[in-house]
Amino acid sequence: MSTALLSRAPHRPEKSILPILDQMSLARSRVHELCGVSRRTLALTVARATTGPVFWLTPGWQASNLNAEGVQAFIEPSRLITITIRRAEDLLWSMEECLRSGAVPLVIADLPGPPALTPVRRLHLAAETGTEEGRFAPLGLILTPGAGGAQGVESRWSMDPQHTATTTQWQLDRRRHRSEPPKTWPVAREGGELAMLA
């Protein structure tokens, strides 16, 4: 008979890694930040790497919405469940509840700006609870405009277009990661999918 070691350290569920692109992977049960002009394209690339439904939370006061034809280039639009939030104070609370449920593998919140440290910590705890008690080990993505800057996120990635007359290309930047240094890659569409070029 084996005995488990007891410690005062809080229990943390084992993190599984979701591969996205050649050199991009994200830890499940955590919250990551995507920023830059093409943050929604990057979020759909992450969604493509998952199976099952995706919750996408959007502010009701924001004019831009996802287009089904654009979504279809990445995932089957029927997988995407969009949730429109009317009040700003409910946006992060709603994401927290979605993560805590563990009902879906991916929860995305399109935010008007970077959240503070305390709400991000609450999101991490909710994702860990969802992993322990739900059906999936949920991954949370917060989409922030500009250069982002949310404190306490597991990683921060930025993607911006670098298109030319003959190529559809982006620049992907790993701006913050708990265990990896910052790095930049060119990304292009190859055979309908995004791929890192170097």
C-alpha positions as CSV (number, residue, x, y, z in Angstrom):
1,M,0.0,0.0,0.0
2,S,1.4,3.4,-1.0
3,T,0.9,6.6,1.0
4,A,0.5,10.1,-0.5
5,L,2.7,12.8,0.8
6,L,0.9,15.6,2.6
7,S,2.1,19.2,2.3
8,R,0.8,22.7,3.0
9,A,1.1,23.6,-0.7
10,P,-2.2,24.0,-2.5
11,H,-3.2,21.2,-4.8
12,R,-2.6,22.1,-8.4
13,P,-4.1,19.9,-11.2
14,E,-1.5,18.6,-13.6
15,K,-1.2,20.9,-16.5
16,S,-1.7,19.3,-19.9
17,I,-0.3,21.1,-23.0
18,L,-2.4,21.9,-26.1
19,P,-0.2,22.1,-29.2
20,I,-1.3,25.0,-31.5
21,L,1.4,25.7,-34.1
22,D,4.8,24.2,-34.6
23,Q,6.4,26.1,-31.7
24,M,3.3,27.4,-30.0
25,S,1.5,25.5,-27.2
26,L,-0.7,26.5,-24.4
27,A,-1.2,25.0,-20.9
28,R,-4.7,23.9,-20.2
29,S,-6.3,24.8,-16.9
30,R,-4.8,28.3,-17.2
31,V,-5.6,31.7,-18.8
32,H,-3.5,33.1,-21.6
33,E,-3.7,36.6,-23.3
34,L,-3.9,37.2,-27.0
35,C,-3.4,40.7,-28.3
36,G,-2.6,42.6,-31.5
37,V,-4.6,43.4,-34.5
38,S,-5.0,39.7,-35.5
39,R,-5.9,38.4,-32.0
40,R,-9.2,36.9,-33.2
41,T,-7.5,35.0,-36.0
42,L,-5.1,33.6,-33.4
43,A,-8.0,32.7,-31.1
44,L,-9.7,30.8,-33.9
45,T,-6.4,29.0,-34.6
46,V,-6.4,27.9,-30.9
47,A,-10.0,26.8,-31.3
48,R,-9.0,24.7,-34.3
49,A,-6.6,22.7,-32.1
50,T,-9.5,21.8,-29.7
51,T,-12.4,19.5,-30.1
52,G,-15.9,20.2,-28.8
53,P,-17.8,23.4,-28.3
54,V,-16.2,26.8,-27.7
55,F,-17.7,29.6,-25.6
56,W,-16.9,33.1,-27.0
57,L,-17.9,36.0,-24.7
58,T,-18.3,39.4,-26.3
59,P,-19.3,42.8,-24.9
60,G,-22.8,43.8,-26.1
61,W,-21.6,47.4,-26.6
62,Q,-18.9,46.4,-29.1
63,A,-19.8,46.8,-32.8
64,S,-17.6,44.1,-34.3
65,N,-18.9,40.6,-34.4
66,L,-17.5,37.3,-35.8
67,N,-18.4,36.5,-39.4
68,A,-19.5,32.9,-40.0
69,E,-17.6,32.7,-43.3
70,G,-14.4,33.8,-41.5
71,V,-14.9,31.4,-38.7
72,Q,-15.5,28.5,-41.2
73,A,-11.9,28.9,-42.5
74,F,-10.8,27.7,-39.0
75,I,-13.6,25.7,-37.3
76,E,-17.1,24.5,-38.0
77,P,-19.2,27.5,-37.0
78,S,-21.7,25.2,-35.2
79,R,-19.0,24.6,-32.5
80,L,-18.9,28.3,-31.6
81,I,-21.4,29.5,-29.0
82,T,-21.3,33.2,-28.7
83,I,-22.4,34.8,-25.5
84,T,-23.2,38.5,-25.5
85,I,-22.6,40.3,-22.2
86,R,-24.6,43.5,-21.6
87,R,-22.7,44.9,-18.6
88,A,-18.9,45.4,-18.3
89,E,-18.8,44.0,-14.7
90,D,-20.4,40.7,-15.9
91,L,-17.8,40.0,-18.6
92,L,-15.0,38.5,-16.4
93,W,-17.6,37.0,-14.0
94,S,-19.2,35.1,-16.9
95,M,-15.8,33.8,-18.1
96,E,-15.0,32.7,-14.6
97,E,-18.3,30.7,-14.4
98,C,-17.7,29.1,-17.8
99,L,-14.2,28.0,-16.8
100,R,-15.4,26.8,-13.4
101,S,-18.0,24.6,-15.0
102,G,-15.5,22.6,-17.1
103,A,-18.3,22.2,-19.7
104,V,-16.2,23.2,-22.7
105,P,-12.5,22.9,-23.6
106,L,-12.1,26.6,-24.6
107,V,-13.5,29.8,-23.2
108,I,-12.6,33.1,-25.0
109,A,-13.5,36.6,-23.7
110,D,-13.1,39.5,-26.0
111,L,-12.2,42.3,-23.5
112,P,-12.1,46.1,-24.0
113,G,-8.8,46.3,-22.1
114,P,-6.4,44.2,-19.9
115,P,-8.0,43.1,-16.6
116,A,-6.3,43.6,-13.2
117,L,-4.3,40.9,-11.4
118,T,-7.0,39.8,-9.0
119,P,-9.6,38.9,-11.7
120,V,-6.9,37.0,-13.6
121,R,-6.0,35.0,-10.5
122,R,-9.7,34.2,-10.1
123,L,-9.9,33.0,-13.7
124,H,-6.9,30.6,-13.1
125,L,-8.6,29.2,-10.0
126,A,-11.8,28.8,-11.9
127,A,-10.0,26.9,-14.7
128,E,-8.3,24.6,-12.1
129,T,-11.7,23.9,-10.5
130,G,-13.2,23.2,-13.9
131,T,-10.4,20.7,-14.6
132,E,-11.0,18.9,-11.3
133,E,-14.8,18.8,-11.4
134,G,-15.9,19.3,-15.1
135,R,-15.8,17.3,-18.3
136,F,-12.9,19.2,-19.8
137,A,-9.6,20.8,-18.6
138,P,-10.6,24.2,-19.9
139,L,-8.3,26.7,-21.4
140,G,-9.1,30.4,-21.1
141,L,-8.2,33.1,-23.6
142,I,-8.6,36.8,-22.9
143,L,-8.4,38.9,-26.1
144,T,-7.1,42.5,-25.4
145,P,-6.5,45.4,-27.8
146,G,-3.1,46.9,-28.7
147,A,-0.1,45.4,-26.9
148,G,-2.2,43.8,-24.1
149,G,-0.6,43.8,-20.7
150,A,-2.8,41.7,-18.4
151,Q,-0.9,40.8,-15.2
152,G,-0.7,37.2,-14.0
153,V,-1.5,35.5,-17.3
154,E,0.3,32.2,-18.1
155,S,1.5,33.5,-21.4
156,R,0.9,36.5,-23.7
157,W,0.9,36.2,-27.5
158,S,0.6,39.0,-30.1
159,M,-0.3,38.6,-33.8
160,D,-0.3,41.3,-36.4
161,P,-0.7,41.2,-40.2
162,Q,2.3,41.4,-42.5
163,H,0.4,40.8,-45.7
164,T,1.9,41.7,-49.1
165,A,0.3,41.8,-52.6
166,T,1.2,38.1,-53.1
167,T,1.2,36.6,-49.6
168,T,-1.1,36.3,-46.6
169,Q,1.3,36.5,-43.7
170,W,1.4,37.5,-40.0
171,Q,4.0,38.1,-37.3
172,L,3.5,36.1,-34.2
173,D,5.2,37.3,-31.0
174,R,5.6,35.4,-27.7
175,R,5.7,38.4,-25.4
176,R,5.5,36.6,-22.1
177,H,5.7,33.0,-20.9
178,R,6.4,31.5,-17.6
179,S,9.1,29.2,-18.9
180,E,10.1,30.5,-22.3
181,P,11.9,33.7,-23.5
182,P,10.2,36.2,-25.9
183,K,10.4,35.2,-29.5
184,T,9.0,36.2,-33.0
185,W,8.0,34.0,-35.9
186,P,6.5,34.7,-39.4
187,V,3.3,32.8,-39.9
188,A,1.6,32.1,-43.2
189,R,-1.5,30.3,-44.5
190,E,-0.5,27.0,-46.1
191,G,-3.2,24.7,-47.4
192,G,-6.0,26.5,-45.4
193,E,-4.1,26.3,-42.1
194,L,-1.7,28.7,-40.4
195,A,1.9,27.5,-40.1
196,M,5.1,29.0,-38.7
197,L,7.7,29.6,-41.4
198,A,10.8,29.5,-39.2
